[in-house]
Protein backbone atom coordinates (compact mmCIF):
# COMPACT_ATOMS: atom_id res chain seq x y z
CA UNK A 1 0.00 0.00 0.00
CA UNK A 2 1.30 3.46 -0.91
CA UNK A 3 0.84 5.75 2.10
CA UNK A 4 1.79 9.40 2.63
CA UNK A 5 2.23 10.51 6.25
CA UNK A 6 2.18 14.20 7.11
CA UNK A 7 4.16 14.91 10.27
CA UNK A 8 7.35 13.30 11.55
CA UNK A 9 6.60 13.77 15.26
CA UNK A 10 5.97 11.02 17.82
CA UNK A 11 2.82 9.70 16.14
CA UNK A 12 3.97 10.14 12.54
CA UNK A 13 7.42 8.68 13.19
CA UNK A 14 6.11 5.69 15.15
CA UNK A 15 3.43 5.02 12.54
CA UNK A 16 6.00 5.20 9.73
CA UNK A 17 8.23 2.70 11.54
CA UNK A 18 5.33 0.32 12.08
CA UNK A 19 3.98 0.48 8.52
CA UNK A 20 7.42 0.38 6.85
CA UNK A 21 8.16 -2.89 8.68
CA UNK A 22 5.08 -4.38 7.00
CA UNK A 23 6.30 -3.83 3.42
CA UNK A 24 4.27 -0.67 2.71
CA UNK A 25 5.55 2.13 0.47
CA UNK A 26 5.84 5.03 2.95
CA UNK A 27 6.62 8.69 2.32
CA UNK A 28 6.83 11.15 5.24
CA UNK A 29 6.40 14.91 4.80
CA UNK A 30 7.57 17.43 7.40
CA UNK A 31 9.06 20.92 7.53
CA UNK A 32 11.77 19.78 9.97
CA UNK A 33 14.79 18.50 8.02
CA UNK A 34 16.48 17.11 11.14
CA UNK A 35 13.51 14.89 12.02
CA UNK A 36 13.26 13.69 8.44
CA UNK A 37 16.97 12.86 8.31
CA UNK A 38 16.71 10.84 11.52
CA UNK A 39 13.72 8.89 10.17
CA UNK A 40 15.35 8.36 6.78
CA UNK A 41 18.54 7.02 8.35
CA UNK A 42 16.58 4.59 10.53
CA UNK A 43 13.81 3.41 8.21
CA UNK A 44 13.39 2.28 4.61
CA UNK A 45 11.12 5.19 3.65
CA UNK A 46 11.07 8.29 1.43
CA UNK A 47 11.05 11.74 3.01
CA UNK A 48 9.98 15.09 1.56
CA UNK A 49 10.69 18.41 3.27
CA UNK A 50 7.97 21.01 3.00
CA UNK A 51 4.47 21.95 4.07
CA UNK A 52 2.15 18.98 3.64
CA UNK A 53 -0.84 21.07 2.57
CA UNK A 54 0.96 22.45 -0.52
CA UNK A 55 -0.08 20.73 -3.79
CA UNK A 56 3.49 20.75 -5.10
CA UNK A 57 4.78 19.00 -1.96
CA UNK A 58 2.01 16.38 -2.08
CA UNK A 59 2.72 15.70 -5.76
CA UNK A 60 6.44 15.38 -4.99
CA UNK A 61 5.52 12.83 -2.29
CA UNK A 62 3.60 10.74 -4.84
CA UNK A 63 0.00 11.84 -4.19
CA UNK A 64 -0.94 11.12 -7.84
CA UNK A 65 -1.18 7.39 -7.09
CA UNK A 66 -1.21 7.20 -3.28
CA UNK A 67 -3.71 4.86 -1.63
CA UNK A 68 -3.90 6.78 1.64
CA UNK A 69 -3.02 10.11 3.23
CA UNK A 70 -2.52 10.24 7.01
CA UNK A 71 -2.24 13.82 8.29
CA UNK A 72 -0.89 13.94 11.85
CA UNK A 73 1.00 17.24 12.01
CA UNK A 74 0.65 19.43 15.09
CA UNK A 75 -1.62 21.81 13.15
CA UNK A 76 -5.32 20.93 12.76
CA UNK A 77 -5.61 23.40 9.90
CA UNK A 78 -2.68 21.90 7.97
CA UNK A 79 -4.16 18.43 8.41
CA UNK A 80 -7.58 19.52 7.17
CA UNK A 81 -6.32 21.51 4.17
CA UNK A 82 -4.01 18.64 3.17
CA UNK A 83 -7.01 16.30 3.03
CA UNK A 84 -8.93 18.87 0.98
CA UNK A 85 -6.06 19.20 -1.52
CA UNK A 86 -5.56 15.43 -1.69
CA UNK A 87 -9.25 14.94 -2.47
CA UNK A 88 -9.68 17.83 -4.92
CA UNK A 89 -6.47 17.47 -6.94
CA UNK A 90 -5.43 13.84 -6.52
CA UNK A 91 -8.63 11.95 -5.61
CA UNK A 92 -6.76 10.10 -2.85
CA UNK A 93 -9.06 7.19 -1.85
CA UNK A 94 -8.60 7.34 1.94
CA UNK A 95 -7.82 10.45 3.97
CA UNK A 96 -7.19 10.29 7.72
CA UNK A 97 -6.59 13.39 9.83
CA UNK A 98 -5.79 14.13 13.44
CA UNK A 99 -7.92 17.04 14.69
CA UNK A 100 -7.42 18.20 18.27
CA UNK A 101 -9.45 21.38 18.64
CA UNK A 102 -12.87 20.63 20.10
CA UNK A 103 -14.35 23.66 18.30
CA UNK A 104 -14.00 21.73 15.03
CA UNK A 105 -15.34 18.50 16.51
CA UNK A 106 -18.50 19.76 18.21
CA UNK A 107 -20.08 20.97 14.97
CA UNK A 108 -21.77 18.12 13.12
CA UNK A 109 -21.62 17.76 9.34
CA UNK A 110 -18.26 19.47 8.83
CA UNK A 111 -16.26 16.43 7.73
CA UNK A 112 -17.59 14.96 4.47
CA UNK A 113 -16.71 15.21 0.77
CA UNK A 114 -18.91 18.26 0.17
CA UNK A 115 -17.23 20.20 3.02
CA UNK A 116 -13.90 19.04 4.51
CA UNK A 117 -13.23 15.64 2.88
CA UNK A 118 -11.82 13.58 5.77
CA UNK A 119 -12.79 9.91 5.77
CA UNK A 120 -11.48 9.10 9.27
CA UNK A 121 -11.17 11.66 12.04
CA UNK A 122 -8.76 10.96 14.90
CA UNK A 123 -9.08 12.90 18.16
CA UNK A 124 -6.06 11.99 20.35
CA UNK A 125 -7.53 13.68 23.41
CA UNK A 126 -10.71 11.59 23.18
CA UNK A 127 -8.74 8.38 22.57
CA UNK A 128 -6.60 9.02 25.67
CA UNK A 129 -9.64 10.05 27.74
CA UNK A 130 -11.41 6.78 26.93
CA UNK A 131 -8.23 4.84 27.68
CA UNK A 132 -7.77 6.43 31.13
CA UNK A 133 -11.50 6.09 31.94
CA UNK A 134 -11.32 2.31 31.37
CA UNK A 135 -8.28 2.07 33.65
CA UNK A 136 -10.09 3.96 36.42
CA UNK A 137 -13.12 1.67 36.06
CA UNK A 138 -10.93 -1.45 36.36
CA UNK A 139 -8.78 -1.15 39.51
CA UNK A 140 -5.55 -3.12 39.23
CA UNK A 141 -5.42 -3.22 35.40
CA UNK A 142 -2.39 -2.00 33.44
CA UNK A 143 -4.32 -1.85 30.18
CA UNK A 144 -8.00 -2.35 29.30
CA UNK A 145 -9.12 -2.74 25.68
CA UNK A 146 -12.71 -2.93 24.40
CA UNK A 147 -13.82 -5.27 21.63
CA UNK A 148 -17.17 -5.84 19.87
CA UNK A 149 -18.61 -2.56 21.16
CA UNK A 150 -17.65 -3.35 24.76
CA UNK A 151 -18.98 -6.92 24.92
CA UNK A 152 -15.49 -8.37 25.47
CA UNK A 153 -12.33 -6.90 26.98
CA UNK A 154 -8.63 -7.70 26.88
CA UNK A 155 -7.02 -6.78 30.19
CA UNK A 156 -3.37 -6.70 31.25
CA UNK A 157 -2.57 -7.22 34.93
CA UNK A 158 0.60 -7.85 36.89
CA UNK A 159 0.47 -11.11 38.85
CA UNK A 160 1.27 -10.54 42.52
CA UNK A 161 2.61 -12.75 45.26
CA UNK A 162 -0.34 -14.32 47.02
CA UNK A 163 -2.63 -14.44 43.98
CA UNK A 164 -4.60 -17.75 43.85
CA UNK A 165 -3.10 -18.73 40.46
CA UNK A 166 0.49 -17.60 40.99
CA UNK A 167 2.75 -20.65 41.00
CA UNK A 168 0.11 -22.83 39.34
CA UNK A 169 -0.43 -24.08 35.79
CA UNK A 170 -2.89 -22.24 33.58
CA UNK A 171 -5.06 -25.34 33.17
CA UNK A 172 -6.20 -24.84 36.78
CA UNK A 173 -7.78 -21.48 35.86
CA UNK A 174 -11.05 -23.18 34.88
CA UNK A 175 -11.11 -25.22 38.10
CA UNK A 176 -10.79 -22.02 40.17
CA UNK A 177 -13.64 -20.37 38.24
CA UNK A 178 -16.05 -23.05 37.01
CA UNK A 179 -18.71 -20.49 36.09
CA UNK A 180 -16.40 -18.11 34.18
CA UNK A 181 -14.79 -18.72 30.79
CA UNK A 182 -11.57 -16.85 29.99
CA UNK A 183 -8.36 -17.29 28.06
CA UNK A 184 -4.86 -16.03 28.74
CA UNK A 185 -3.75 -14.61 25.39
CA UNK A 186 -0.13 -13.87 26.29
CA UNK A 187 2.30 -13.53 29.16
CA UNK A 188 5.25 -11.14 29.28
CA UNK A 189 7.97 -12.16 31.72
CA UNK A 190 10.84 -9.70 32.11
CA UNK A 191 9.78 -8.15 28.78
CA UNK A 192 9.98 -11.53 27.02
CA UNK A 193 6.77 -12.88 25.45
CA UNK A 194 5.55 -16.35 26.37
CA UNK A 195 2.89 -18.20 24.37
CA UNK A 196 0.61 -19.61 27.08
CA UNK A 197 -0.11 -23.34 27.17
CA UNK A 198 -1.99 -25.49 29.68
CA UNK A 199 1.19 -26.32 31.58
CA UNK A 200 2.50 -22.71 31.65
CA UNK A 201 3.08 -21.62 35.25
CA UNK A 202 2.23 -18.03 36.18
CA UNK A 203 4.97 -16.35 38.19
CA UNK A 204 4.81 -13.27 40.39
CA UNK A 205 5.46 -10.05 38.41
CA UNK A 206 4.32 -11.64 35.13
CA UNK A 207 2.34 -9.26 32.94
CA UNK A 208 -0.68 -11.36 31.99
CA UNK A 209 -3.04 -10.50 29.11
CA UNK A 210 -6.38 -12.25 29.37
CA UNK A 211 -9.66 -11.92 27.49
CA UNK A 212 -13.17 -12.49 28.80
CA UNK A 213 -16.70 -11.20 28.54
CA UNK A 214 -16.75 -7.72 30.10
CA UNK A 215 -19.03 -8.88 32.93
CA UNK A 216 -16.44 -11.51 34.00
CA UNK A 217 -13.32 -9.32 33.99
CA UNK A 218 -13.29 -8.53 37.71
CA UNK A 219 -13.69 -12.21 38.66
CA UNK A 220 -10.69 -13.19 36.52
CA UNK A 221 -8.55 -10.37 37.89
CA UNK A 222 -9.21 -11.61 41.43
CA UNK A 223 -7.50 -14.91 40.52
CA UNK A 224 -4.32 -13.21 39.36
CA UNK A 225 -3.86 -10.51 42.00
CA UNK A 226 -5.30 -9.02 45.13
CA UNK A 227 -8.61 -7.34 44.36
CA UNK A 228 -8.34 -3.58 44.77
CA UNK A 229 -11.16 -1.58 46.25
CA UNK A 230 -13.33 0.37 43.84
CA UNK A 231 -11.92 3.83 43.25
CA UNK A 232 -13.82 6.78 44.69
CA UNK A 233 -11.53 9.81 44.89
CA UNK A 234 -9.67 11.01 41.78
CA UNK A 235 -7.30 13.97 41.46
CA UNK A 236 -6.52 15.17 37.92
CA UNK A 237 -3.38 17.26 37.49
CA UNK A 238 -3.89 19.47 34.46
CA UNK A 239 -7.12 21.01 33.21
CA UNK A 240 -6.37 21.03 29.50
CA UNK A 241 -8.43 19.21 26.87
CA UNK A 242 -7.71 15.75 28.30
CA UNK A 243 -8.19 16.80 31.92
CA UNK A 244 -11.50 18.51 31.13
CA UNK A 245 -12.83 15.58 29.07
CA UNK A 246 -11.77 13.06 31.70
CA UNK A 247 -13.49 15.03 34.46
CA UNK A 248 -16.68 15.28 32.37
CA UNK A 249 -16.60 11.53 31.74
CA UNK A 250 -16.19 10.41 35.36
CA UNK A 251 -17.51 13.17 37.64
CA UNK A 252 -20.96 11.57 37.91
CA UNK A 253 -19.46 8.41 39.47
CA UNK A 254 -16.35 9.64 41.30
CA UNK A 255 -15.30 12.49 43.58
CA UNK A 256 -13.11 14.51 41.20
CA UNK A 257 -10.69 17.35 41.87
CA UNK A 258 -8.72 19.14 39.13
CA UNK A 259 -5.53 21.07 39.83
CA UNK A 260 -4.90 23.72 37.14
CA UNK A 261 -2.00 26.20 37.08
CA UNK A 262 -3.71 28.82 34.87
CA UNK A 263 -6.15 31.07 36.73
CA UNK A 264 -8.17 31.79 33.57
CA UNK A 265 -8.42 28.09 32.71
CA UNK A 266 -9.36 27.20 36.30
CA UNK A 267 -12.18 29.78 36.17
CA UNK A 268 -13.38 28.32 32.87
CA UNK A 269 -13.39 24.76 34.26
CA UNK A 270 -15.25 25.74 37.43
CA UNK A 271 -18.03 27.24 35.30
CA UNK A 272 -18.27 24.37 32.80
CA UNK A 273 -17.91 21.27 34.99
CA UNK A 274 -20.94 20.13 36.97
CA UNK A 275 -19.57 18.33 40.03
CA UNK A 276 -15.77 18.48 39.88
CA UNK A 277 -13.88 20.67 42.35
CA UNK A 278 -11.36 22.93 40.56
CA UNK A 279 -8.22 24.06 42.41
CA UNK A 280 -5.94 26.80 41.13
CA UNK A 281 -2.31 25.91 41.80
CA UNK A 282 0.61 23.65 40.95
CA UNK A 283 0.21 19.86 41.12
CA UNK A 284 3.79 19.63 42.38
CA UNK A 285 3.05 21.96 45.33
CA UNK A 286 3.62 19.73 48.35
CA UNK A 287 1.59 21.92 50.68
CA UNK A 288 -1.38 22.00 48.31
CA UNK A 289 -1.40 18.20 47.99
CA UNK A 290 -1.20 17.72 51.76
CA UNK A 291 -3.94 20.31 52.29
CA UNK A 292 -6.17 18.40 49.86
CA UNK A 293 -5.60 15.11 51.75
CA UNK A 294 -3.61 13.38 49.00
CA UNK A 295 -3.17 10.36 51.31
CA UNK A 296 -6.90 9.62 50.91
CA UNK A 297 -6.86 9.81 47.11
CA UNK A 298 -7.41 6.57 45.16
CA UNK A 299 -6.01 7.81 41.84
CA UNK A 300 -3.74 10.73 41.00
CA UNK A 301 -3.75 11.25 37.23
CA UNK A 302 -1.24 13.71 35.73
CA UNK A 303 -2.30 14.81 32.23
CA UNK A 304 -0.58 18.15 31.56
CA UNK A 305 1.35 18.62 28.29
CA UNK A 306 4.69 18.65 30.16
CA UNK A 307 6.25 15.19 30.68
CA UNK A 308 8.63 16.32 33.41
CA UNK A 309 5.86 18.09 35.33
CA UNK A 310 3.67 14.99 35.07
CA UNK A 311 6.44 12.69 36.30
CA UNK A 312 7.51 14.88 39.21
CA UNK A 313 3.97 15.62 40.45
CA UNK A 314 3.08 11.90 40.20
CA UNK A 315 6.15 10.82 42.18
CA UNK A 316 5.40 13.45 44.82
CA UNK A 317 1.75 12.37 45.08
CA UNK A 318 2.77 8.73 45.44
CA UNK A 319 5.25 9.50 48.22
CA UNK A 320 2.61 11.54 50.02
CA UNK A 321 0.25 8.57 50.06
CA UNK A 322 -1.84 8.46 46.85
CA UNK A 323 -2.85 4.81 46.27
CA UNK A 324 -2.21 4.80 42.54
CA UNK A 325 -0.69 7.27 40.08
CA UNK A 326 -1.20 7.40 36.32
CA UNK A 327 1.05 9.62 34.26
CA UNK A 328 0.70 10.90 30.70
CA UNK A 329 4.12 10.70 28.99
CA UNK A 330 4.66 11.81 25.39
CA UNK A 331 8.34 10.87 25.17
CA UNK A 332 8.45 7.06 24.64
CA UNK A 333 11.98 6.93 26.03
CA UNK A 334 10.58 7.87 29.46
CA UNK A 335 7.79 5.27 29.55
CA UNK A 336 9.89 2.18 30.31
CA UNK A 337 12.06 4.17 32.73
CA UNK A 338 9.26 5.20 35.06
CA UNK A 339 6.47 2.59 34.86
CA UNK A 340 6.42 0.01 37.62
CA UNK A 341 8.30 2.10 40.17
CA UNK A 342 6.57 4.94 41.98
CA UNK A 343 4.50 5.51 38.85
CA UNK A 344 1.99 2.70 38.48
CA UNK A 345 0.86 3.29 34.90
CA UNK A 346 2.56 5.37 32.21
CA UNK A 347 0.18 6.39 29.42
CA UNK A 348 1.58 6.99 25.93
CA UNK A 349 -0.77 9.14 23.80
CA UNK A 350 1.11 8.25 20.61
CA UNK A 351 0.67 4.50 21.15
CA UNK A 352 -3.03 4.93 21.93
CA UNK A 353 -3.49 7.03 18.77
CA UNK A 354 -1.46 4.67 16.57
CA UNK A 355 -3.78 1.79 17.46
CA UNK A 356 -6.74 3.82 16.21
CA UNK A 357 -4.90 4.68 12.99
CA UNK A 358 -3.89 1.08 12.35
CA UNK A 359 -7.55 0.03 12.44
CA UNK A 360 -8.03 1.93 9.17
CA UNK A 361 -4.73 0.93 7.57
CA UNK A 362 -5.06 -2.82 7.96
CA UNK A 363 -6.44 -4.83 5.04
CA UNK A 364 -9.64 -6.84 5.41
CA UNK A 365 -12.65 -6.17 7.61
CA UNK A 366 -10.66 -4.99 10.64
CA UNK A 367 -12.81 -3.46 13.37
CA UNK A 368 -10.21 -2.69 16.06
CA UNK A 369 -6.42 -2.66 16.32
CA UNK A 370 -4.62 -1.98 19.59
CA UNK A 371 -0.89 -1.47 19.97
CA UNK A 372 0.38 -3.30 23.07
CA UNK A 373 3.57 -3.22 25.07
CA UNK A 374 4.67 0.06 23.47
CA UNK A 375 4.16 -1.38 19.98
CA UNK A 376 5.77 -4.79 20.60
CA UNK A 377 2.49 -6.67 20.03
CA UNK A 378 -1.00 -6.11 18.65
CA UNK A 379 -4.54 -7.11 19.50
CA UNK A 380 -6.80 -7.27 16.45
CA UNK A 381 -10.55 -7.65 16.03
CA UNK A 382 -11.47 -8.89 12.55
CA UNK A 383 -14.79 -9.98 11.05
CA UNK A 384 -14.78 -13.40 9.35
CA UNK A 385 -16.54 -13.55 5.97
CA UNK A 386 -17.19 -16.21 3.34
CA UNK A 387 -17.90 -19.91 3.56
CA UNK A 388 -16.02 -23.21 3.76
CA UNK A 389 -14.78 -22.87 0.15
CA UNK A 390 -13.81 -19.20 0.02
CA UNK A 391 -12.45 -18.67 3.53
CA UNK A 392 -9.47 -20.17 5.34
CA UNK A 393 -11.21 -19.79 8.72
CA UNK A 394 -15.01 -19.99 8.28
CA UNK A 395 -16.35 -23.47 9.02
CA UNK A 396 -13.10 -24.52 10.69
CA UNK A 397 -12.42 -25.08 14.36
CA UNK A 398 -9.74 -22.97 16.06
CA UNK A 399 -7.52 -26.06 16.36
CA UNK A 400 -7.66 -26.59 12.56
CA UNK A 401 -6.58 -23.07 11.62
CA UNK A 402 -2.93 -22.63 10.62
CA UNK A 403 -2.20 -19.51 12.64
CA UNK A 404 1.03 -17.54 12.06
CA UNK A 405 3.76 -18.04 14.71
CA UNK A 406 3.09 -16.19 17.96
CA UNK A 407 -0.60 -15.67 17.15
CA UNK A 408 -3.49 -16.81 19.32
CA UNK A 409 -7.26 -16.50 18.92
CA UNK A 410 -8.58 -15.30 22.25
CA UNK A 411 -12.33 -14.99 21.75
CA UNK A 412 -15.14 -14.93 19.23
CA UNK A 413 -18.12 -12.59 19.52
CA UNK A 414 -21.23 -13.92 17.77
CA UNK A 415 -24.15 -11.51 17.90
CA UNK A 416 -24.37 -10.72 21.66
CA UNK A 417 -22.57 -13.88 22.80
CA UNK A 418 -18.90 -13.94 23.82
CA UNK A 419 -17.29 -17.32 23.09
CA UNK A 420 -13.85 -17.87 24.60
CA UNK A 421 -11.81 -19.66 21.93
CA UNK A 422 -10.97 -23.33 22.49
CA UNK A 423 -9.57 -25.79 19.93
CA UNK A 424 -13.07 -27.14 19.23
CA UNK A 425 -14.71 -23.71 18.71
CA UNK A 426 -15.90 -23.38 15.09
CA UNK A 427 -15.78 -19.97 13.40
CA UNK A 428 -18.88 -18.88 11.49
CA UNK A 429 -19.37 -16.15 8.91
CA UNK A 430 -19.82 -12.67 10.46
CA UNK A 431 -18.11 -13.72 13.71
CA UNK A 432 -15.91 -11.06 15.31
CA UNK A 433 -12.61 -12.84 15.95
CA UNK A 434 -10.20 -11.35 18.51
CA UNK A 435 -6.55 -12.24 17.98
CA UNK A 436 -3.36 -11.51 19.88
CA UNK A 437 -0.22 -11.16 17.71
CA UNK A 438 3.03 -11.20 19.66
CA UNK A 439 5.31 -10.81 16.62
CA UNK A 440 4.19 -7.85 14.51
CA UNK A 441 5.94 -9.11 11.38
CA UNK A 442 3.14 -11.70 11.10
CA UNK A 443 0.31 -9.13 11.05
CA UNK A 444 0.18 -9.27 7.24
CA UNK A 445 -0.17 -13.08 7.44
CA UNK A 446 -3.14 -12.63 9.78
CA UNK A 447 -4.76 -10.24 7.30
CA UNK A 448 -4.30 -12.73 4.47
CA UNK A 449 -5.76 -15.50 6.61
CA UNK A 450 -9.07 -13.62 6.86
CA UNK A 451 -9.26 -12.43 3.26
CA UNK A 452 -12.09 -13.98 1.23
CA UNK A 453 -11.27 -15.95 -1.92
CA UNK A 454 -12.72 -15.25 -5.37
CA UNK A 455 -15.27 -18.06 -5.06
CA UNK A 456 -17.23 -16.00 -2.53
CA UNK A 457 -20.02 -13.99 -4.14
VENVEN-V11411 format. One line per field, one symbol per residue. ss: DSSP state (a for helix, b for strand, c for the rest). phi: phi as a letter, one per 20 degrees, with the letter a starting at -180 (. if undefined). burial: 1 if it has 24 or more other C-alpha atoms within 12 Angstrom, else 0. A space follows every 50 residues. Layout:
ss=???
phi=???
burial=???
This chain:
ss=cbbbbbcccaaaaaaaaaaaccccbbbbbbccaaaaaaaaaacccbbbbc ccccaaaaaaccaaaccbbbbccccaaaaaaaaaaaaaaacccbbbbbcc caaaaccccccccccccccbbbcaaaaaaaaaaaaaacccbbbbbbbccc cbbbbbbbccccccccccbaaaaaaacccccbbbbbbbbccbbbcccccc bcccccbbbbbbbaaaaaaaaaaaccccccccbbbbbcccaaaaaaaaaa ccccbbbbbbccaaaaaaaaaaccccbbbbcccccaaaaaaccaaaccbb bbccccaaaaaaaaaaaaaccccbbbbbcccaaaaaaabcccbcbbbcaa aaaaaaaaaaaccccbbbbbbbccccbbbbbbbcccccccccccccbaaa ccccccbbbbbbbbccbbbbcccccbcccccbbbbbbccaaaaaaaaaac ccccccc
phi=.ecddeodfgfffffffffffdmeedcddbeefffffffffecececceq efefgfffffenfgcfebdddcffdgffffffffffffedlffccdcece ffffefefnedbfecdfdfcdddgffffgfffgffffcgneebcceclln fccdcdcefdgnfgefndfffegfffcfecdbbeeacddlmdfcffcgef dfdgmfeddccaggfdgfffgffebffefffcdcddeodfgfgffffgfd ffdcedcddcfeffffffffedefcfedderefdegfffffelffeefcd cecfedgffffffffffffeoffbcdcecefffegffdfnefefceddgf ffffgfffgeefeneeebccedllnfccdcdceecocfeedecfndegfe eeffgmdceebcddlddddffcgefeedfmfedddddfdffeffffffge fefffed
burial=01111111111111111111010111111110000100110010111111 11111011111111111111111101011111111110011111111111 10000000001000011111111111111111111111111111111100 11111111110011110101011000100111111111000011110001 11111111111111011111111111100011111111111111111111 10011111111000110011001001111111111100100101111111 11111010111111111101111111111111001001100111111111 11111111111111111111111110111111111110001111110100 10100111111111000111110011111111111111111111111111 1100000
